[in-house]
Amino acid sequence: MKRFATGFFDSEDGFSTIELILILVVLVTLVVLFKGQVIALLNRAFGEINNQAGKVY
């Protein structure tokens, strides 16, 4: 397992470690910036689903 991990991070094929870290930083930043908006959107969507489900029964 250790040999695989060492080979994975030393390999120059595909993503490098720096690219992976940069992508993760961008994703975390987007989550932090838009957290409130995403939560509000999900609350509205699930609220509407609950309202519509209540009409069926």
C-alpha positions as CSV (number, residue, x, y, z in Angstrom):
1,M,0.0,0.0,0.0
2,K,2.8,2.4,0.9
3,R,4.5,1.6,-2.4
4,F,1.3,2.4,-4.3
5,A,0.8,5.7,-2.5
6,T,4.5,6.7,-3.1
7,G,4.2,5.8,-6.8
8,F,0.9,7.5,-7.1
9,F,2.2,10.9,-5.8
10,D,5.6,10.6,-7.6
11,S,4.0,9.7,-11.0
12,E,3.8,12.4,-13.6
13,D,0.9,10.9,-15.4
14,G,-2.5,12.5,-15.0
15,F,-3.2,15.0,-12.2
16,S,-0.3,16.2,-10.2
17,T,-0.6,16.8,-6.5
18,I,-0.5,20.6,-7.0
19,E,-3.4,20.4,-9.5
20,L,-5.4,18.3,-7.2
21,I,-4.9,20.6,-4.3
22,L,-5.8,23.7,-6.4
23,I,-9.1,22.0,-7.5
24,L,-9.9,21.1,-3.9
25,V,-9.2,24.7,-2.8
26,V,-11.5,26.1,-5.5
27,L,-14.3,23.7,-4.6
28,V,-14.0,24.5,-0.8
29,T,-14.0,28.2,-1.6
30,L,-17.2,27.8,-3.8
31,V,-18.9,25.9,-1.0
32,V,-18.1,28.5,1.6
33,L,-19.2,31.4,-0.7
34,F,-22.5,29.9,-1.8
35,K,-23.4,27.8,1.3
36,G,-26.3,30.1,2.3
37,Q,-27.7,30.2,-1.2
38,V,-27.5,26.4,-1.6
39,I,-29.2,25.8,1.8
40,A,-32.0,28.3,0.9
41,L,-32.5,26.6,-2.4
42,L,-32.7,23.1,-0.9
43,N,-35.0,24.3,1.8
44,R,-37.4,25.8,-0.8
45,A,-37.3,22.7,-2.9
46,F,-37.9,20.3,-0.1
47,G,-40.6,22.6,1.3
48,E,-42.4,22.5,-2.0
49,I,-42.0,18.8,-2.2
50,N,-43.6,18.4,1.2
51,N,-46.5,20.7,0.2
52,Q,-47.2,18.8,-3.0
53,A,-46.9,15.5,-1.2
54,G,-49.5,16.7,1.4
55,K,-51.9,17.4,-1.4
56,V,-51.7,13.8,-2.7
57,Y,-52.8,12.3,0.5
